[in-house]
């Protein structure tokens, strides 16, 4: 069984690593073009076997149906500074020809009851293996740093309470979610000023590096 899991998860691991490189490449391309970079950073993971088994049992998914019924075995997160960046990133994903989008879930315009906000894109991705191409499902979550902070805390608390939060915690989590959303709203209002300041900072940093005297002490 251990060997079966290793073989099963191989294309998912490959997909995550390939997509991380591609998404980081997009980030560098924006930077080289002297444009605002909509991607702050990228993380990725393959769902642990015990989490797959637990979710499969909860949703009554057989091992044979995992590839088609579980969309987030391979998952990536793209963090952005602004809500507007999320929409730009999603447009980029839609325009790519190396992935076929299957489903989009907008939890920003339509937040979850818990207060959770994020944008989910599920797509089919081709992985090249020694025996040929294998197309697997991958989920990308695109969110702001504020949304990610809230989601990380909520996820941690979920381990303790198994989703059954006490009323007082529920109230505070929803209040915190709204505070995070208000932070994003405020940052959007001064987005142009922030981007201008960041651009100036990056330009001055590059100029300082280029003007730095060469160290001739080492031969």
C-alpha positions in Angstrom: 0.0 0.0 0.0 2.9 2.4 0.8 4.3 1.8 -2.6 0.9 2.4 -4.2 0.6 5.8 -2.5 4.1 6.8 -3.6 3.3 5.9 -7.2 0.0 7.6 -7.0 1.4 10.9 -5.6 4.4 11.1 -7.9 2.7 13.1 -10.7 1.1 15.4 -8.1 4.5 16.2 -6.6 5.9 16.8 -10.1 3.0 19.1 -10.9 3.5 21.2 -7.8 7.2 21.7 -8.4 6.7 22.6 -12.0 3.9 25.1 -11.3 5.9 26.7 -8.5 8.8 27.3 -11.0 6.4 28.6 -13.6 4.6 31.0 -11.3 7.8 32.3 -9.8 9.0 32.8 -13.4 6.0 35.0 -14.0 6.9 37.0 -10.9 10.4 37.6 -12.2 9.1 38.6 -15.6 7.0 41.3 -14.1 9.9 42.5 -12.1 12.3 42.6 -15.1 9.7 44.5 -17.1 9.6 47.1 -14.3 5.9 46.5 -13.7 4.0 46.1 -10.5 4.3 42.4 -9.5 0.8 41.0 -8.7 2.3 37.8 -7.1 3.9 38.4 -3.7 5.0 34.8 -3.2 4.0 31.2 -4.0 3.7 28.1 -1.9 2.7 24.6 -2.8 2.1 21.2 -1.3 0.8 17.7 -2.0 -1.9 16.7 0.5 -0.5 14.2 3.1 -1.7 10.6 2.8 -3.6 10.7 6.2 -5.4 13.9 5.1 -6.4 12.2 1.8 -7.7 9.2 3.6 -9.6 11.3 6.1 -11.2 13.4 3.4 -12.0 10.4 1.2 -13.8 8.7 4.2 -15.7 11.9 5.0 -16.9 12.3 1.4 -17.2 8.5 0.7 -14.6 8.6 -2.2 -13.0 5.4 -3.2 -9.3 5.1 -3.9 -10.2 4.5 -7.6 -12.1 7.8 -7.8 -9.5 10.0 -6.0 -8.1 11.4 -9.3 -11.4 12.7 -10.4 -13.3 13.4 -7.2 -10.6 15.1 -5.0 -9.5 18.4 -6.6 -6.9 19.6 -4.1 -4.5 16.7 -3.8 -2.0 19.0 -5.5 -2.5 22.5 -4.2 -0.7 25.9 -4.6 -1.3 29.3 -3.0 -0.5 32.6 -4.6 -0.3 35.5 -2.2 -1.0 39.0 -3.4 -0.7 42.5 -1.9 -4.0 43.8 -3.2 -7.4 42.4 -4.1 -6.9 43.9 -7.6 -3.9 41.7 -7.9 -6.0 38.6 -7.4 -8.1 39.4 -10.4 -5.0 40.0 -12.5 -3.5 36.7 -11.5 -6.8 34.8 -12.2 -6.8 36.4 -15.7 -3.2 35.2 -16.2 -4.2 31.7 -15.3 -7.2 31.8 -17.7 -4.9 32.8 -20.5 -2.4 30.0 -20.1 -2.5 27.1 -22.6 -0.7 24.6 -20.3 -3.7 24.2 -18.0 -7.4 23.7 -18.6 -9.6 25.4 -16.0 -12.4 23.1 -14.7 -13.9 25.3 -12.0 -13.6 28.7 -10.4 -14.9 29.5 -6.9 -15.0 33.2 -5.9 -15.0 33.3 -2.1 -14.1 37.0 -2.2 -17.3 38.3 -3.7 -19.2 35.4 -2.1 -17.4 34.8 1.3 -18.1 31.7 3.2 -20.3 31.8 6.3 -17.2 31.5 8.5 -15.8 34.7 6.9 -13.3 32.9 4.7 -12.2 34.8 1.6 -10.1 33.5 -1.3 -10.3 32.8 -5.0 -10.0 29.1 -6.0 -9.1 27.9 -9.5 -9.3 24.1 -10.2 -7.7 23.0 -13.5 -6.4 20.0 -15.4 -2.6 20.0 -15.7 -0.6 17.7 -18.0 2.4 16.0 -16.3 5.0 14.2 -18.5 6.0 10.9 -17.1 8.2 8.2 -18.5 5.1 6.2 -19.7 3.5 9.2 -21.3 1.3 12.2 -20.3 -1.0 12.1 -17.3 -3.5 14.8 -16.7 -4.3 15.6 -13.0 -6.4 18.0 -11.1 -4.7 20.9 -9.3 -6.2 23.6 -7.2 -4.7 27.1 -6.8 -5.9 29.4 -4.1 -5.3 33.1 -4.8 -5.6 35.5 -1.8 -4.2 38.6 -0.2 -1.7 38.5 2.7 -4.5 39.6 5.1 -6.8 36.8 3.8 -4.0 34.3 4.2 -3.3 35.4 7.8 -6.9 34.9 8.7 -7.2 31.5 6.9 -4.0 30.2 8.5 -5.3 31.1 12.0 -8.7 29.6 11.3 -7.1 26.4 10.0 -5.0 26.0 13.1 -8.0 26.5 15.4 -9.9 23.9 13.3 -7.5 21.3 14.4 -8.3 22.0 18.0 -12.1 22.3 17.6 -12.6 20.0 14.6 -14.8 22.7 13.0 -17.1 23.0 16.0 -16.0 26.4 17.2 -17.4 27.8 20.5 -19.8 30.7 19.9 -17.3 33.2 21.3 -14.5 32.0 19.0 -16.9 32.0 16.0 -17.9 35.6 16.7 -14.3 36.7 17.1 -13.2 34.9 13.9 -16.0 36.6 11.9 -15.0 39.9 13.3 -11.4 39.3 12.5 -12.3 38.3 8.9 -14.1 41.6 8.5 -11.2 43.5 9.9 -8.9 41.7 7.4 -11.3 42.6 4.6 -11.4 46.3 5.7 -7.6 46.3 5.7 -7.6 45.1 2.1 -10.2 47.8 1.3 -8.1 50.5 2.8 -4.9 49.3 1.0 -6.8 49.3 -2.3 -7.7 53.0 -1.7 -4.0 54.0 -1.6 -2.8 51.3 -3.9 -1.3 53.7 -6.5 0.7 55.5 -3.8 2.0 52.3 -2.4 3.0 51.0 -5.8 4.7 54.3 -6.6 6.7 54.1 -3.3 7.7 50.5 -3.9 8.8 51.3 -7.5 10.9 54.2 -6.2 12.4 52.0 -3.5 13.3 49.3 -6.0 14.8 51.7 -8.5 17.0 53.4 -5.8 18.1 50.0 -4.6 19.1 48.9 -8.1 20.9 52.2 -8.7 22.8 51.9 -5.4 23.9 48.4 -6.3 25.1 49.4 -9.8 27.0 52.3 -8.3 28.7 50.3 -5.6 32.5 50.3 -6.0 34.1 47.0 -7.0 35.9 45.2 -4.4 39.5 44.7 -5.7 40.9 43.3 -2.5 40.3 39.8 -3.7 42.3 38.4 -6.6 
